[in-house]
Each structure stands twice: as C-alpha cells, then as structure tokens.
Amino acid sequence: MTATASSPKENVSAAARATPSATAVLLRRPAVVFSLVVLGLVGLLALFGPSLLPTGVGEPSRDNAEQFLPPLAHGHLLGTDLNGRDLLYRVFIGARISLLVGLSGALVALFVGTSYGLISGYLGGRADAVMMRLVDVLYAIPRLIFILILVTVVEGPFRQWLGAHFVGSRWSFLRELPAYTKTLILILTLGLIEWLTMARIVRGQVLVLKNLQFITAARSLGQTHFKILTRHLLPNLSGLIAVYLTLTIPAVVLDESFLSFLGLGVDPSQASWGTLLADGASAINPIRSHWWLLVFPAAVMSLTLLALNFLGDGLRDVLDPRSRK
C-alpha cells in the first residue's frame, strides 16, 4: 500500500490546529488565571456588592456605639469607621470609584498616546523630533503641580458647565455629574499624564514598521496616510497596546489613590481607596489603633494592583515578540 501525500492546504490547517492560540497560552499560566479570578471578583463586588448589604449601612450613624466597631462586631464584617459606616460597604464603593478612574484614565492615555505616537513615528524627520521634544518637556513637569493647576483653573467653570447642561436632564446619572466634577477632572488629568510612555513605545514601533514591505506596497497602491495608519500600522500594534493598557490601569489607580490620600483627588465625601487609606491613617494613634480601617482597604487595593500587573506581564510574554525567549 502506498501512502497518499497530503496537500499543502491540509498541512497548513493541521499546523494551525497544532499551534495554540494566545488565549490558550494565557490560560495555562497560573498567575494569569489568578489575576482574572481576582479582577472578576473585585469588579462584580464593586458593581453589585453595595446592593447586597443591608440598607443604610453606608450612611453615618447617630449612635456613638456604632463608631469604630472592630471586624465581626454587630454584623459588620470589616468593622465600622468614625461615623459608624460599614467598612465593607465603603470598600466596595471605593473599588467602584478607583477602578472607574483607573480604567477611564488609562483609556484617555491610550487614545492620546497611541494617536500621538502613530503620527510622530509616521511623519519622522523634523516633525518627529519636535513632537518628541514636547514629550520630554512634559516629562519634566512635576505631576502634583500639573494636577493642582488644572484642578484650580478648570474645576469651577467645569462644574458650572455641567450644572447648566445636565442638572435638568431626564437621566438621573447625568443629573449627578456636577457632584463628580473633581473625579472627572482627575480622570482627564491622569490620562494626560500617563500617555507619554505610551506615545514613546508606539512611536518606536512605527519607526520600524513603516519601512517594511507591506507599508511600501500600500503607498505604491496609492492608499492615503489615514488608511495606512488605521488599516496597516494600528492593527500590527494592537497586541503591544493591549499589554501596556493593562500596565497603565494600575499606574492610574495608584496615582489616584496617592492623590486622594493627600486630599488632592476625589472629594473626601466620596469613598475611593485613597480616601479610605487617608481615613485609616488618621485613625491610628499611640493610644488606640483602629487597624482595620487601614489594613482592609490597603489589602484589597494591593491585591487588585498585583492582579493587574500579573495580567499585564502575562499579556506581554504572549503578545510582545521582544519578550519571548
């Protein structure tokens, strides 16, 4: 009996089936699976956790006996704070605000940094040099000064604009926007800080890709610069962009928490991980230490940031060819 030769198409399909996808490779890594479980759990609790707790546990209590209750006392799993508010409820709300700021700020940084890096790398020459010098100048500006100036100048007019346009809206969440003016400014500010690294990374990759044959062929076919940027260069950067997006989110969350801890972030009346840490630090003194107010928010924030960094490292190992050994 003679063996029949397989066709090239069959060989290609067999090779494709034998090559595991990026998702399969990621799910084989215990650290990535751990990160996905933690992030999924934190996200679900941030969205639905407050509604699962008894009504009113997040409101200040007039009963002094409810102040500074330790964990497990009177049905409060993580204890209460100075105003008798349930700490578990506030940790859930803090996760909601901190993750919202982190994700939104990272998306702002992604859009600005990717667009800037694409244009700078594609133009090259003198335009690229000028654009990169601007990035160097922005790197030299201290973050705190930039945030203070932007909040001081923009907060008042922006709050008035939101009140004039959304207070009478038929949608309840739009009517509440003026109360979150500082949070919205913080999202924009942190996004405009974190885009610099993304721009440099994208620009470096574009300088390499634009000299390859498929870009030369696209130019020979008469395609516009916009089509070359969006249809040829940007898809080839998607993996790298996804990697650094996951690494930008924890950076923005950490910045927000640090600024809120200093009183420069979200309003103190709105719980975020930074404001919870500030409240916990103020409740620790040599006479009596209410340790749970600091330990539990710090533990949840640290676990979330650790999971985000593990996920970013896993994506980098799989999607970034330079990291493969």
C-alpha beads as a LAMMPS data file, in Angstrom:
LAMMPS data file: protein, C-alpha beads

325 atoms
324 bonds

1 atom types
1 bond types

-500.0 500.0 xlo xhi
-500.0 500.0 ylo yhi
-500.0 500.0 zlo zhi

Masses

1 110.0

Atoms # bond

1 1 1 0.000 0.000 0.000
2 1 1 1.234 3.416 -0.853
3 1 1 0.758 6.399 1.425
4 1 1 -1.140 9.285 -0.076
5 1 1 0.622 12.631 0.054
6 1 1 -1.227 15.328 1.949
7 1 1 -1.989 18.607 0.215
8 1 1 -0.338 21.885 1.277
9 1 1 -3.721 23.207 2.464
10 1 1 -4.131 20.217 4.780
11 1 1 -0.618 20.735 6.158
12 1 1 -1.343 24.401 6.851
13 1 1 -4.635 23.634 8.601
14 1 1 -3.007 20.902 10.678
15 1 1 -0.224 23.283 11.711
16 1 1 -2.803 25.932 12.628
17 1 1 -4.658 23.429 14.804
18 1 1 -1.409 22.383 16.474
19 1 1 -0.464 25.992 17.305
20 1 1 -2.238 27.129 20.483
21 1 1 -3.996 30.486 20.441
22 1 1 -2.885 33.398 22.588
23 1 1 -5.897 32.886 24.873
24 1 1 -4.999 29.222 25.406
25 1 1 -1.397 30.128 26.213
26 1 1 -2.561 32.774 28.688
27 1 1 -4.933 30.405 30.466
28 1 1 -2.103 27.947 31.003
29 1 1 -0.359 30.441 33.277
30 1 1 -1.466 30.170 36.931
31 1 1 -0.645 33.825 37.587
32 1 1 -2.923 34.958 34.746
33 1 1 -5.774 32.706 35.894
34 1 1 -5.348 34.046 39.427
35 1 1 -5.423 37.616 38.084
36 1 1 -8.584 37.031 36.056
37 1 1 -10.357 35.473 39.043
38 1 1 -9.351 38.315 41.373
39 1 1 -10.232 41.068 38.897
40 1 1 -13.551 39.446 38.039
41 1 1 -14.436 39.096 41.716
42 1 1 -13.412 42.664 42.570
43 1 1 -15.321 44.006 39.572
44 1 1 -18.505 42.112 40.468
45 1 1 -18.323 43.187 44.107
46 1 1 -17.721 46.800 43.098
47 1 1 -20.821 46.744 40.894
48 1 1 -23.214 44.635 42.946
49 1 1 -21.654 44.386 46.419
50 1 1 -23.261 47.515 47.931
51 1 1 -26.751 46.335 46.944
52 1 1 -26.161 43.004 48.709
53 1 1 -25.589 44.676 52.080
54 1 1 -28.375 45.906 54.386
55 1 1 -29.860 49.299 53.563
56 1 1 -28.302 52.248 55.366
57 1 1 -25.014 50.623 56.425
58 1 1 -23.113 53.125 54.315
59 1 1 -24.751 56.153 55.956
60 1 1 -23.378 57.926 59.054
61 1 1 -24.865 56.645 62.284
62 1 1 -26.060 58.871 65.130
63 1 1 -25.420 56.106 67.626
64 1 1 -21.975 56.547 69.157
65 1 1 -21.894 52.836 69.928
66 1 1 -21.599 52.184 66.176
67 1 1 -18.317 54.090 65.894
68 1 1 -15.053 52.183 65.424
69 1 1 -16.592 48.749 65.780
70 1 1 -13.976 46.014 65.216
71 1 1 -14.427 43.363 62.498
72 1 1 -17.343 40.925 63.008
73 1 1 -18.961 43.133 65.648
74 1 1 -22.727 43.692 65.370
75 1 1 -22.834 42.121 61.914
76 1 1 -20.177 44.394 60.397
77 1 1 -17.777 42.021 58.674
78 1 1 -14.911 44.528 58.394
79 1 1 -15.961 46.840 61.215
80 1 1 -17.042 50.484 61.070
81 1 1 -15.357 53.879 60.800
82 1 1 -15.529 57.107 62.805
83 1 1 -19.043 57.875 61.575
84 1 1 -20.376 54.366 62.136
85 1 1 -20.386 53.489 58.431
86 1 1 -19.817 49.886 57.431
87 1 1 -16.264 49.492 56.140
88 1 1 -17.137 46.647 53.768
89 1 1 -19.696 48.864 52.048
90 1 1 -17.165 51.666 51.717
91 1 1 -14.513 49.308 50.341
92 1 1 -16.987 48.238 47.634
93 1 1 -17.800 51.863 46.778
94 1 1 -14.108 52.760 46.876
95 1 1 -13.348 49.939 44.429
96 1 1 -16.047 51.259 42.128
97 1 1 -14.612 54.778 42.025
98 1 1 -10.928 53.793 41.953
99 1 1 -11.400 51.230 39.178
100 1 1 -13.548 53.668 37.205
101 1 1 -10.839 56.330 37.455
102 1 1 -8.134 53.787 36.607
103 1 1 -9.895 52.353 33.563
104 1 1 -11.132 55.701 32.237
105 1 1 -7.788 57.424 32.773
106 1 1 -5.974 54.538 31.073
107 1 1 -8.330 54.773 28.072
108 1 1 -7.638 58.502 27.792
109 1 1 -3.904 57.795 27.928
110 1 1 -4.339 55.013 25.363
111 1 1 -6.162 57.236 22.869
112 1 1 -3.853 60.250 23.225
113 1 1 -0.600 58.279 23.422
114 1 1 -1.412 55.938 20.529
115 1 1 -2.545 58.766 18.251
116 1 1 0.449 60.924 19.106
117 1 1 2.957 58.088 18.723
118 1 1 1.443 56.948 15.411
119 1 1 1.601 60.423 13.892
120 1 1 5.067 61.202 15.247
121 1 1 6.631 57.936 14.094
122 1 1 4.911 58.005 10.710
123 1 1 5.920 61.589 9.904
124 1 1 9.519 61.112 11.007
125 1 1 12.227 63.690 10.396
126 1 1 11.930 67.165 11.872
127 1 1 8.261 66.785 12.831
128 1 1 9.076 63.664 14.830
129 1 1 11.965 65.426 16.572
130 1 1 9.765 68.390 17.571
131 1 1 6.966 66.149 18.836
132 1 1 9.345 64.045 20.910
133 1 1 10.962 67.139 22.430
134 1 1 7.486 68.194 23.545
135 1 1 7.121 64.802 25.242
136 1 1 10.460 65.374 27.005
137 1 1 9.262 68.770 28.244
138 1 1 6.013 67.272 29.582
139 1 1 8.002 64.560 31.340
140 1 1 9.912 67.265 33.210
141 1 1 6.750 68.894 34.657
142 1 1 6.041 67.654 38.217
143 1 1 2.759 65.766 38.376
144 1 1 1.468 67.421 41.524
145 1 1 1.963 70.919 40.113
146 1 1 0.225 69.969 36.857
147 1 1 -2.750 68.470 38.713
148 1 1 -3.045 71.385 41.131
149 1 1 -3.010 73.937 38.309
150 1 1 -5.540 72.027 36.226
151 1 1 -7.916 71.421 39.148
152 1 1 -7.682 75.038 40.320
153 1 1 -8.267 76.530 36.882
154 1 1 -10.808 74.081 35.470
155 1 1 -12.910 72.880 38.427
156 1 1 -15.101 75.968 38.860
157 1 1 -16.012 76.602 35.199
158 1 1 -16.386 72.880 34.511
159 1 1 -18.774 72.443 37.463
160 1 1 -20.877 75.365 36.261
161 1 1 -20.974 73.939 32.729
162 1 1 -22.077 70.536 33.983
163 1 1 -24.751 72.128 36.158
164 1 1 -26.082 74.219 33.283
165 1 1 -26.298 71.295 30.861
166 1 1 -27.116 68.220 32.942
167 1 1 -28.942 69.224 36.148
168 1 1 -32.264 69.250 34.315
169 1 1 -31.595 66.039 32.416
170 1 1 -34.174 63.248 32.378
171 1 1 -31.422 60.745 33.251
172 1 1 -30.574 60.542 36.952
173 1 1 -26.894 59.668 36.477
174 1 1 -26.429 62.787 34.307
175 1 1 -28.030 64.997 36.972
176 1 1 -25.394 63.756 39.447
177 1 1 -22.423 64.667 37.235
178 1 1 -21.744 68.068 38.912
179 1 1 -21.072 66.232 42.188
180 1 1 -18.330 64.248 40.426
181 1 1 -16.611 67.238 38.834
182 1 1 -13.339 66.627 40.655
183 1 1 -13.385 62.943 39.730
184 1 1 -13.902 63.745 36.038
185 1 1 -11.059 66.268 36.122
186 1 1 -8.867 63.684 37.836
187 1 1 -9.604 61.143 35.089
188 1 1 -8.662 63.653 32.411
189 1 1 -5.567 64.819 34.283
190 1 1 -4.185 61.352 34.959
191 1 1 -4.890 60.334 31.371
192 1 1 -2.943 63.358 30.135
193 1 1 -0.025 62.345 32.378
194 1 1 0.213 58.647 31.619
195 1 1 0.052 58.925 27.795
196 1 1 3.694 59.957 27.475
197 1 1 5.130 56.445 27.880
198 1 1 2.546 55.003 25.503
199 1 1 3.457 57.592 22.869
200 1 1 7.151 56.718 23.038
201 1 1 6.507 52.993 22.756
202 1 1 4.109 53.329 19.820
203 1 1 6.387 55.785 18.060
204 1 1 9.351 53.406 18.316
205 1 1 7.361 50.529 16.815
206 1 1 6.016 52.699 13.994
207 1 1 9.563 53.758 13.037
208 1 1 10.319 50.076 12.459
209 1 1 7.063 49.066 10.788
210 1 1 6.808 51.933 8.318
211 1 1 9.935 50.753 6.476
212 1 1 8.635 47.216 5.922
213 1 1 7.443 45.936 2.556
214 1 1 3.698 45.893 3.280
215 1 1 3.750 49.640 4.054
216 1 1 5.746 50.310 0.877
217 1 1 3.189 48.271 -1.091
218 1 1 0.318 50.240 0.452
219 1 1 1.944 53.506 -0.570
220 1 1 2.544 52.178 -4.105
221 1 1 -1.161 51.360 -4.371
222 1 1 -1.987 54.976 -3.612
223 1 1 -3.588 54.463 -0.200
224 1 1 -3.999 57.572 1.913
225 1 1 -1.925 58.224 5.000
226 1 1 -5.011 57.792 7.189
227 1 1 -5.701 54.337 5.762
228 1 1 -2.082 53.307 6.207
229 1 1 -2.180 54.410 9.840
230 1 1 -5.518 52.813 10.711
231 1 1 -5.578 49.705 8.492
232 1 1 -1.932 48.657 8.415
233 1 1 0.070 50.162 11.275
234 1 1 -2.520 50.232 14.064
235 1 1 -3.607 46.544 13.752
236 1 1 0.040 45.486 13.972
237 1 1 0.346 47.415 17.237
238 1 1 -2.825 46.036 18.861
239 1 1 -1.027 43.402 20.933
240 1 1 1.541 45.859 22.246
241 1 1 -1.167 48.427 23.011
242 1 1 -3.218 45.837 24.931
243 1 1 -0.167 44.939 27.014
244 1 1 0.601 48.498 28.047
245 1 1 -3.064 49.286 28.634
246 1 1 -3.181 46.625 31.353
247 1 1 0.011 48.079 32.830
248 1 1 -1.326 51.651 32.691
249 1 1 -4.505 50.882 34.662
250 1 1 -2.669 50.034 37.928
251 1 1 -0.449 53.094 37.465
252 1 1 -3.521 55.355 37.214
253 1 1 -5.211 53.622 40.172
254 1 1 -2.073 54.103 42.252
255 1 1 -1.824 57.773 41.235
256 1 1 -5.477 58.358 42.130
257 1 1 -5.067 56.678 45.499
258 1 1 -1.952 58.692 46.287
259 1 1 -3.595 61.977 45.309
260 1 1 -6.782 61.155 47.231
261 1 1 -4.660 60.213 50.238
262 1 1 -3.139 63.701 50.101
263 1 1 -6.576 65.298 49.655
264 1 1 -5.935 66.278 46.019
265 1 1 -8.023 63.556 44.392
266 1 1 -11.725 62.803 44.610
267 1 1 -13.918 64.643 47.102
268 1 1 -13.454 63.350 50.672
269 1 1 -17.202 62.691 50.851
270 1 1 -16.841 60.120 48.037
271 1 1 -15.122 56.911 49.036
272 1 1 -12.155 55.739 46.998
273 1 1 -9.283 53.555 48.070
274 1 1 -7.161 56.661 48.566
275 1 1 -9.673 58.420 50.824
276 1 1 -10.203 55.197 52.797
277 1 1 -6.463 54.903 53.358
278 1 1 -6.343 58.531 54.479
279 1 1 -9.175 57.912 56.947
280 1 1 -7.447 54.768 58.196
281 1 1 -4.119 56.536 58.670
282 1 1 -5.788 59.321 60.655
283 1 1 -7.485 56.752 62.935
284 1 1 -4.188 55.172 64.015
285 1 1 -2.644 56.724 67.114
286 1 1 -0.460 55.566 70.037
287 1 1 -3.436 55.382 72.398
288 1 1 -5.720 53.156 70.362
289 1 1 -5.164 51.757 66.894
290 1 1 -8.191 51.121 64.694
291 1 1 -6.075 48.969 62.417
292 1 1 -8.913 47.549 60.312
293 1 1 -9.594 50.955 58.741
294 1 1 -6.145 50.836 57.122
295 1 1 -5.454 47.130 56.671
296 1 1 -8.540 46.043 54.724
297 1 1 -8.618 48.844 52.103
298 1 1 -4.854 48.507 51.625
299 1 1 -5.147 44.719 51.237
300 1 1 -7.909 44.951 48.614
301 1 1 -6.081 47.650 46.658
302 1 1 -2.769 45.769 46.793
303 1 1 -4.386 42.518 45.656
304 1 1 -6.083 44.285 42.731
305 1 1 -2.890 46.033 41.631
306 1 1 -0.969 42.765 41.922
307 1 1 -3.534 41.008 39.724
308 1 1 -3.388 43.770 37.119
309 1 1 0.405 43.585 36.991
310 1 1 0.345 39.784 36.699
311 1 1 -2.138 40.071 33.831
312 1 1 -0.011 42.699 32.103
313 1 1 3.128 40.557 32.452
314 1 1 1.286 37.544 31.030
315 1 1 -0.003 39.511 28.065
316 1 1 3.472 40.911 27.428
317 1 1 5.013 37.444 27.394
318 1 1 2.424 36.199 24.875
319 1 1 1.766 39.236 22.665
320 1 1 5.059 41.143 22.698
321 1 1 7.556 39.313 20.470
322 1 1 10.521 41.093 22.053
323 1 1 9.827 39.426 25.412
324 1 1 9.833 35.885 24.022
325 1 1 12.909 33.842 24.655

Bonds

1 1 1 2
2 1 2 3
3 1 3 4
4 1 4 5
5 1 5 6
6 1 6 7
7 1 7 8
8 1 8 9
9 1 9 10
10 1 10 11
11 1 11 12
12 1 12 13
13 1 13 14
14 1 14 15
15 1 15 16
16 1 16 17
17 1 17 18
18 1 18 19
19 1 19 20
20 1 20 21
21 1 21 22
22 1 22 23
23 1 23 24
24 1 24 25
25 1 25 26
26 1 26 27
27 1 27 28
28 1 28 29
29 1 29 30
30 1 30 31
31 1 31 32
32 1 32 33
33 1 33 34
34 1 34 35
35 1 35 36
36 1 36 37
37 1 37 38
38 1 38 39
39 1 39 40
40 1 40 41
41 1 41 42
42 1 42 43
43 1 43 44
44 1 44 45
45 1 45 46
46 1 46 47
47 1 47 48
48 1 48 49
49 1 49 50
50 1 50 51
51 1 51 52
52 1 52 53
53 1 53 54
54 1 54 55
55 1 55 56
56 1 56 57
57 1 57 58
58 1 58 59
59 1 59 60
60 1 60 61
61 1 61 62
62 1 62 63
63 1 63 64
64 1 64 65
65 1 65 66
66 1 66 67
67 1 67 68
68 1 68 69
69 1 69 70
70 1 70 71
71 1 71 72
72 1 72 73
73 1 73 74
74 1 74 75
75 1 75 76
76 1 76 77
77 1 77 78
78 1 78 79
79 1 79 80
80 1 80 81
81 1 81 82
82 1 82 83
83 1 83 84
84 1 84 85
85 1 85 86
86 1 86 87
87 1 87 88
88 1 88 89
89 1 89 90
90 1 90 91
91 1 91 92
92 1 92 93
93 1 93 94
94 1 94 95
95 1 95 96
96 1 96 97
97 1 97 98
98 1 98 99
99 1 99 100
100 1 100 101
101 1 101 102
102 1 102 103
103 1 103 104
104 1 104 105
105 1 105 106
106 1 106 107
107 1 107 108
108 1 108 109
109 1 109 110
110 1 110 111
111 1 111 112
112 1 112 113
113 1 113 114
114 1 114 115
115 1 115 116
116 1 116 117
117 1 117 118
118 1 118 119
119 1 119 120
120 1 120 121
121 1 121 122
122 1 122 123
123 1 123 124
124 1 124 125
125 1 125 126
126 1 126 127
127 1 127 128
128 1 128 129
129 1 129 130
130 1 130 131
131 1 131 132
132 1 132 133
133 1 133 134
134 1 134 135
135 1 135 136
136 1 136 137
137 1 137 138
138 1 138 139
139 1 139 140
140 1 140 141
141 1 141 142
142 1 142 143
143 1 143 144
144 1 144 145
145 1 145 146
146 1 146 147
147 1 147 148
148 1 148 149
149 1 149 150
150 1 150 151
151 1 151 152
152 1 152 153
153 1 153 154
154 1 154 155
155 1 155 156
156 1 156 157
157 1 157 158
158 1 158 159
159 1 159 160
160 1 160 161
161 1 161 162
162 1 162 163
163 1 163 164
164 1 164 165
165 1 165 166
166 1 166 167
167 1 167 168
168 1 168 169
169 1 169 170
170 1 170 171
171 1 171 172
172 1 172 173
173 1 173 174
174 1 174 175
175 1 175 176
176 1 176 177
177 1 177 178
178 1 178 179
179 1 179 180
180 1 180 181
181 1 181 182
182 1 182 183
183 1 183 184
184 1 184 185
185 1 185 186
186 1 186 187
187 1 187 188
188 1 188 189
189 1 189 190
190 1 190 191
191 1 191 192
192 1 192 193
193 1 193 194
194 1 194 195
195 1 195 196
196 1 196 197
197 1 197 198
198 1 198 199
199 1 199 200
200 1 200 201
201 1 201 202
202 1 202 203
203 1 203 204
204 1 204 205
205 1 205 206
206 1 206 207
207 1 207 208
208 1 208 209
209 1 209 210
210 1 210 211
211 1 211 212
212 1 212 213
213 1 213 214
214 1 214 215
215 1 215 216
216 1 216 217
217 1 217 218
218 1 218 219
219 1 219 220
220 1 220 221
221 1 221 222
222 1 222 223
223 1 223 224
224 1 224 225
225 1 225 226
226 1 226 227
227 1 227 228
228 1 228 229
229 1 229 230
230 1 230 231
231 1 231 232
232 1 232 233
233 1 233 234
234 1 234 235
235 1 235 236
236 1 236 237
237 1 237 238
238 1 238 239
239 1 239 240
240 1 240 241
241 1 241 242
242 1 242 243
243 1 243 244
244 1 244 245
245 1 245 246
246 1 246 247
247 1 247 248
248 1 248 249
249 1 249 250
250 1 250 251
251 1 251 252
252 1 252 253
253 1 253 254
254 1 254 255
255 1 255 256
256 1 256 257
257 1 257 258
258 1 258 259
259 1 259 260
260 1 260 261
261 1 261 262
262 1 262 263
263 1 263 264
264 1 264 265
265 1 265 266
266 1 266 267
267 1 267 268
268 1 268 269
269 1 269 270
270 1 270 271
271 1 271 272
272 1 272 273
273 1 273 274
274 1 274 275
275 1 275 276
276 1 276 277
277 1 277 278
278 1 278 279
279 1 279 280
280 1 280 281
281 1 281 282
282 1 282 283
283 1 283 284
284 1 284 285
285 1 285 286
286 1 286 287
287 1 287 288
288 1 288 289
289 1 289 290
290 1 290 291
291 1 291 292
292 1 292 293
293 1 293 294
294 1 294 295
295 1 295 296
296 1 296 297
297 1 297 298
298 1 298 299
299 1 299 300
300 1 300 301
301 1 301 302
302 1 302 303
303 1 303 304
304 1 304 305
305 1 305 306
306 1 306 307
307 1 307 308
308 1 308 309
309 1 309 310
310 1 310 311
311 1 311 312
312 1 312 313
313 1 313 314
314 1 314 315
315 1 315 316
316 1 316 317
317 1 317 318
318 1 318 319
319 1 319 320
320 1 320 321
321 1 321 322
322 1 322 323
323 1 323 324
324 1 324 325
